[in-house]
Structures are given as C-alpha cells and as structure tokens.
Amino acid sequence: MYSGKPFANSRILLTNDDGIDAPGIKVLEEIVRAFTDDIWVVAPDHEKSGAGHSVSLHTPIRLRKTSERHYAVMGTPTDCVLMAFYEIMKDRKPTFLLSGINNGANLAEDVTYSGTIAAAMEGTLIGLRSIALSVVRPLGETARWEGAYRYAPPLLHQLLSAENWPTGSFINVNFPQCDVTEITGVRVTRQGQRPPGAFSIDPRIDNRNVPYYWVKMAYPEGEKLVDTDLHAIAEDAVSVTPLQLDLTNYEWQRQLREVLTN
C-alpha cells in the first residue's frame, strides 16, 4: 500500500469533541503515527458533544499543555482549531486536520449538531484539508474500534493524497458497528435524512418540586436510499460523505428568483 511515512513532511492536527482523554483520539493518533511523527493534539478538556459550530465569545479560552504536542482547551471544538492554528502552531501551520474518532455516529442530520463535524468545518474555513471520523455506536453500547484500525489507514492515505480537493469541502467518514470481518467495504455516499424526533424534551421535578428538563436522544429509522450514509451503515459499510460549507439550495434559489421578480 505504502512504505515509510508517506506524509513525513506534513504536520497533522488532531482534535475532537469527546475530549482530549477520549479513546477515539488516541486510536486516531496511533493510526496517524504511520504517516508522520509531526502530530499535534489540541482537543477540549472535557466532552463537548453536541457543541456544533459554536465559538466562545463571552468567556475566555484557557489552555493547558498535557504533554509534548498535546494541549487541552477549555472551550469548544471550534475554539480548539482556532487555538491550534493561530496560537499553538502559529510558527508553522498544520497541513491537515483530522477530527475524531468520535465515539458515536455522525450521520444524516447529526452533522448539524456535531462538534466533530464542526472542527472539520472550521479547518476547512481556514484552508486545511479536513476529515471528520466517527464510529457508529448504538446508545448504551460500547464502541468497537477494529474497523477504524483496519480501514482508516488506507482511506486517509487516499483522501489526503487526492489531487482534486474542492475549496470549501471536507469529508465525513463513519465506520459501522460490526466485527471487522463483516464490514462490506467502503462506499461514497450522500447525507441521509431521518424523520423528526432525534431530540425531544424529558420533563422532571426535583426534590423541591421545581421543574427541570433533559434533552432526550433517540434515533428514529430514516431513509435508507441506496446512496445515503444511513444505507451504507445499515449494510455494514464504511460511509464516506463529501460535505461542503455552501448551504445554498440552488434549485430553490432559481425558483425564488422567478417568484420574486414577477
């Protein structure tokens, strides 16, 4: 497949939303060690799942060096990317950004909530080739990392080596929750869609009879059209979805022009 360290001259930034001590980012660092020794880990000091593309505007960002080239940030995944690019690595910028490996899926509408995805978005905004990686894990179960160990190295090598990488675009990779021997391959997919109801409100009453609320998570069955990320995962395949920062609905844009100019 490749010999030596194919990206030996590259500087790779790793981040996530599960926190700097999460197992997934350690798995990712171990995988990327085959590519280069110039790896920097800048991640939240604790879990920030669901942070989306939020940035800390009203509180200071604090930084703690945990070991050589490893930094814990008291902030969001987006804060981590900004801190890495403009402060920690300001003397020599990163070449690539890898976000993950997330302990749980980032499929369909998950990408609009995910801090894992948001870090890749921020990397894209500042001009880095960025890839988000996740392992599908049903609620209440334990993540299985074997699929990432097997499929991430060749996949990352191919993606980071690609000649044509569109401006404003990044990659979202999901590994299925199955035995590595049962993975059916790698599929290039589009973002699927689940029906409404992934999040709802669970009302409670505390011991002073005061109401409080939890956000309740569920994953309703969504469309499984053959080219979607949901369908690929349902068939135990690795899903590779190209995403872009431009959210414009161009077909609707054309229709609106016709409506609003008449």
N, C-alpha and C positions, 0 to 999 in steps of 0.2 A: 504493500500500500504506500508507505513512505519510510524513509530511513532517516536516522538522526533526529534533529529537532527542526521541523520544516519552517517554523516561524521564529527561529533563534534570534533574529534581529528585530522582532516585534515586541512591543510592550502591551500586555493584555491586562485590562482592568476587569475584576470580578466584583459583582455586587448582588444584592437580592432584596427580598422584603421579609424573609423569615428570620433575619438576624445573623450577626457575624458568627455565632456559635452553632448555627443550624447545620445538620448533617449534609444537606444538599450542596452547600457552597464548598464544603470540604471535599465532597465527591468531585465537584467540578474542578477544584484546584488540582486534585490528584490527576484527573484526566488531562488537564491542560499542561501539566508538567512534561508531558511527552512532546509538546510543541515548542516550549520556550521556558527558560528559567526566570525571565523578566515578568513576573506575575505580581500584581498588586491587588489586595483585597480591601475594599472600602465598603462597609455594609452597616446597616442600622445596629445600634447597641442592643436592641430587643426587637421582637417581631412587629412588623408594620404591615401585615397582610391587609388588603383592602384599602390601602392608603391612596390608591390611584395615582394620578399625576400631580399630587399636591406638593407644595413647597412651603417651607417655614418662613412666613413673612412677619409674624408678630412675636416670635420667640427666638432667642439666639441659638445658633447651632454650636454644639460643643463636640470636641474631638478628643479621642483617646487612642494612643498607639498601644496596641496589644502585643505586638512582636514586630520583627523586621518586615516591612511592607504590608502590614496588617493594621487597619485602623477601624475603630468603632465610632460611629457618628450618632449623636443624639439628634436624630432627625428622620426624615422620610427617605425612601429610595432615591427620589429625585435630588434631594439635598446631598446624598452620598455621591452621586455622579458629579454634581456641581463642585463639591468639595474636592473630589479627586482631580478634576480637570483644571480647576482654577487655583487650587491651593497646594494639595499634597503632591501632585505630579506636574506642577506648573513649569518646572525646568525642562522636562521632556514629557510631552503629552503621550497618552496611550494611543496605540494603533487600533485596537479593537476593544469592544465592550461585550462581556457575556454576563447575563443576569440569570441567577438561579443557583442550582437547580431547585425549582420550587417544590415544596412538599405538598402537592395537590395540583389539580388540573388548572390550566388556563385556556379554556375552550369557549367557543361561541361568545356570549356576552360577558364572560369572565374578564375579557381583555379590557373592558371599560372600567373595572374596579381594581384591577391587579396592580400592585406595586412592582411586581416582577416585570410586567409589560411596560409600566411607566418608566422604569430605569432604562429599558431599551429605547423607548421613545425619546427620552432626554439625551441619550447617547447619539441618537440619530439627528436630533436638533443641533447638536454641536459638531456634527460632521464625522462621527465614528461609525464604522460598520458595527452593528449591534444585533445580538441574538438573545432572545429570551428562551429559557429551557425549563420544562416542568415535567414532573412525574405524576401521572393520574393516580389519585388515591381516594377511594370511596370514603365518605365520612365515617369516622370511628375505626378505620383500618390503618395499618402501618404501611408506609411507602416501601416499595421494592426498587432498589437502585440498579439491579443487574442489567436491565435493558439499557439504561443510560451508559453504564460501563462498556457495554458491547457496541452500541450504535452511535454514541456521541462522538467518539474519536474520528471515524471516517467521515461522518456527517459534517462536523465542524471543519475538518480539513478541506472538504469540498466547498463548503459555503464561504469560508474565509479566503479561499484561493480563487473564487469566481471572478472573472474579468468584468462582467457587466452587473453592477450593483446600482440600481436606480437611486438617485438622490431622493431623500425623504422617505425611504423604505427600510424596513427591518424584518427580521424573521422570528416567527413564534413556533417553537418545537415542543411537542408533547409526546412523552413516552407512555405506552399503555401499562396498565397494572396487570401483568400476567407473567408467567415464567418466561425467561428469556428465550427458551426453546420454542415457545408458542407465538412469538412475535412474527407477524406475517410479512414484514418488510417495511419500506419507507414510502409514504405517499405525499405528494404535493397537493395541498387541499386549500379550500376557501373557508372563511369563518362561517360556522353554522349558526343556528338560532334555536334557542329553547323557548317554550311559551312563558308568559309572565308567571312570577311566583318563586323565583330563586331566593328572594329575600322577602320576609314579612316581619311583622311585629308581634312579639310574645309579651303580653302584659303580665306584670307580677305585682304583689303587695308585700311591702316589707313589714317587720315586726312592730312598726309604729303606725301601721295602717296607711302608709304613704305609697302611692303607686310608683313603680319604676318599670323599665322596659328593656328587653333584649331584642336585638335583631336576630331573627331565626333564619337559619340557612336550610335550603332544600335544593335538590337538583331534579326538576321535572324532566321527563323524557322530551327530547327535542327532535327536530327533523333529522333524519339520517339519510339525506340525499347522498348519492354515491361520491360526490366530490367534496364533501364537507369534513371538517376536523372531527365532528361528532361521529360520523360514519366510520372514519378511519380508526378511531379509538375503539368503537364498538366491535370492529373486526380485528382488534389487537395489532394494529399497525402503528408505526411512528408517524405522527402528523407533522408536516412542515408547511406552515402557512405564511406566505408573504403578506405583510401588512404595510400600510402607508399612513403618513401623518395627514394627508389631504383627505378630509372627511366630506368633501363636496359631493352631493348627489347630482351628477352631471345631467342625467336624463330629466330629473325634476327641474333642474336649472333651465333647461331648454323649454320645458312646458310652462314654467313661471314667466319666462320672457314673453311667450305668446299671450298668456293670460293678462299680464300686467301692462303690456304695450298696446292692447286693444281698447 
